[in-house]
């Protein structure tokens, strides 16, 4: 089963998509298998990260922004603004896909794990996420 989710995010940062992904797995009717996620963009990524303490998300975003700053004079791809090339670099350094096993119709995530869309652009974006669910 493959479903494409359309996700509106308000801008840069980690946005939880755990419930949306879990609902696709549940709707599949499968008890065990793999859930594969693929984001169809080059300026956003996917991440499994702590979902208990929001300061972890804040710290990750601050660290990545320090690692890949805007307005670097080396960038030539600046047509869409100062966050454009940094967004592509951030996406290249992170993940465009994830695979998560599921059992009993539920994602096999740890106690404090969540699935996140990591938006690397400042403005609100409409993102497409392909979710493929398959039995083992």
Residue pairs with C-beta under 8 A, 6 or more apart in sequence:
1 24
1 28
1 30
1 132
1 133
1 134
2 130
2 131
2 132
2 133
3 24
3 27
3 130
3 131
3 133
4 40
4 128
4 129
4 130
4 131
5 17
5 20
5 21
5 24
5 128
5 129
5 131
6 126
6 127
6 128
7 15
7 17
7 20
7 117
7 126
7 127
7 128
7 129
8 124
8 125
8 126
8 127
9 15
9 44
9 117
9 119
9 124
9 125
9 127
10 124
11 119
11 121
11 122
11 123
11 124
11 125
12 61
12 83
12 119
12 120
12 121
12 122
13 57
13 61
13 118
13 119
14 47
14 49
14 57
14 60
14 61
14 116
14 117
14 118
14 119
15 116
15 117
15 118
15 119
16 51
16 114
16 115
16 116
17 115
17 116
17 117
17 129
18 51
18 107
18 109
18 114
18 115
18 116
21 35
21 37
21 100
21 107
21 115
21 131
22 106
22 107
24 35
24 131
24 133
25 35
25 102
25 105
25 106
25 107
25 133
26 105
26 106
28 105
28 133
29 105
30 102
30 105
30 133
30 134
30 135
31 103
31 104
31 105
31 135
32 101
32 102
32 103
32 104
32 135
32 136
33 101
33 102
33 133
33 134
33 135
33 136
34 99
34 100
34 101
34 102
34 133
34 134
34 136
35 99
35 100
35 101
35 102
35 107
35 131
35 132
35 133
36 97
36 98
36 99
36 131
36 132
36 133
36 134
37 46
37 97
37 98
37 99
37 100
37 115
37 129
37 130
37 131
37 132
38 96
38 97
38 129
38 130
38 132
39 45
39 46
39 96
39 97
39 117
39 127
39 128
39 129
39 130
40 127
40 128
40 129
40 130
41 91
41 125
41 127
41 128
42 87
42 88
42 91
43 84
43 87
43 88
43 90
43 91
43 120
43 121
44 87
44 91
44 117
44 118
44 119
44 120
44 121
44 125
44 127
45 90
45 91
45 94
45 95
45 96
45 117
45 118
45 120
46 94
46 95
46 96
46 97
46 98
46 115
46 116
46 117
46 118
46 129
47 94
47 95
47 98
47 115
47 116
47 118
48 98
48 100
48 109
48 113
48 114
48 115
48 116
49 56
49 57
49 60
49 113
49 114
49 116
50 56
50 57
50 112
50 113
50 114
51 112
51 113
51 114
52 112
57 116
64 90
64 93
65 86
67 93
68 86
68 89
68 90
68 93
69 86
70 82
70 83
70 86
71 82
72 85
72 86
75 85
75 86
76 85
77 84
77 85
77 88
78 84
78 85
81 122
83 120
83 121
83 122
84 121
86 120
87 120
87 121
88 120
90 118
90 120
91 120
94 118
98 115
100 107
100 108
100 109
100 115
101 107
101 108
102 108
102 133
107 115
109 115
117 127
117 129
119 125
119 127
